Amino acid sequence: MTVQTKTKPDDTRARIIETAEALFRRMGFAKTAVADIAAELGMSPANIYRFFSSKHAIVEAICQKALAELEAEAWAVARSPGPASQRLEDLIMATVNYHKENFLTERRVHDMVLVAIEHSWDVIRAHKQVMHSIAERILREGIAAGEFEPVDPAQTARHIMRSLVAFLHPVLIVQCLEDHEDLETEPRAALRFLLRSITPRR
């Protein structure tokens, strides 16, 4: 007698996300319908809607997963050894390179992030909060080590991230690329300029 294994809801949800992401990468978000995702999985569109209320909700989940990868890289930077100023620079450059890479070589991933910005602002806001928290942690450690003045780390992290938004926002970074800005040296120079204001004068 054959025993049928019941698929767990979390497994089905993960399969939907994985299949949808592959189709979005191949066909693009606009050209992919929920029916296409369902057909690829051998299930009905109604079954997809049991797990996701809309195609945008699927993109939100994909975007959340992608941004979680960037956040994991950012936390690794924060926990690495070395001066706080260097770790802040590494954090900014990790973000710049992530968005630049998505736009240049994974354009359809970049497009999905744009859809999430438009329709799933909560996901983007949560991601921004994580990145601010990481920058704040690095600043706190720099203050404790005497590398920075005893400023308010949370407020300073917000100021730094907002001041560098042209290099950190996936929409604005496209403008930088189209204007042929040097995204290797300019973000670094801008951050160093900002950090001079909180670096003790010897």
Residue pairs with C-beta under 8 A, 6 or more apart in sequence:
9 51
12 51
13 51
13 61
15 41
16 37
16 41
16 48
16 51
16 52
16 58
17 58
17 61
17 62
17 65
19 37
19 40
19 41
20 32
20 37
20 58
20 59
20 62
21 62
21 65
21 112
22 40
23 32
23 36
23 37
23 40
24 32
24 59
24 62
24 108
24 112
25 106
25 108
25 109
26 108
27 36
28 108
28 111
29 55
29 59
29 108
29 111
29 112
29 115
32 55
33 55
34 45
34 48
34 49
34 55
34 58
35 45
37 48
37 58
38 44
38 45
38 47
38 48
41 48
48 58
52 58
52 61
56 115
56 119
56 120
57 120
59 112
59 115
59 116
59 119
59 120
60 116
60 119
60 120
60 123
62 112
63 112
63 113
63 115
63 116
63 120
63 123
64 123
66 109
66 112
66 113
67 113
67 123
67 127
70 94
70 95
70 98
70 127
71 127
71 130
71 131
71 134
73 94
73 98
74 91
74 94
74 95
74 130
74 131
74 134
75 134
77 87
77 90
77 91
77 94
77 134
78 87
78 91
78 134
78 137
78 138
80 87
80 90
83 142
83 145
83 147
84 138
84 139
84 141
84 142
84 145
84 147
84 148
85 142
85 147
85 192
85 195
85 199
87 138
88 135
88 138
88 139
88 142
88 160
88 191
88 195
89 188
89 191
89 192
91 131
91 134
91 135
91 138
92 164
92 167
92 168
92 187
92 188
92 191
93 187
93 188
95 131
95 167
95 168
96 167
96 168
96 173
96 183
96 187
99 110
99 113
99 168
99 169
99 170
99 173
100 173
100 177
100 183
102 109
102 110
102 113
102 170
103 110
103 170
103 173
103 174
103 177
104 177
110 170
113 170
114 170
114 171
116 123
116 124
117 124
117 170
117 171
128 161
131 161
131 168
132 154
132 157
132 158
132 161
133 157
135 157
135 160
135 161
136 153
136 154
136 156
136 157
139 148
139 151
139 153
139 156
139 157
140 153
142 148
143 149
143 150
143 151
143 153
146 200
147 199
148 195
148 198
148 199
148 200
149 198
149 199
149 200
151 198
156 198
159 194
160 191
160 194
161 168
163 190
163 194
164 187
164 190
164 191
164 194
165 172
166 172
166 173
166 175
166 176
167 173
167 176
167 183
167 186
167 187
167 190
173 183
176 183
176 186
177 183
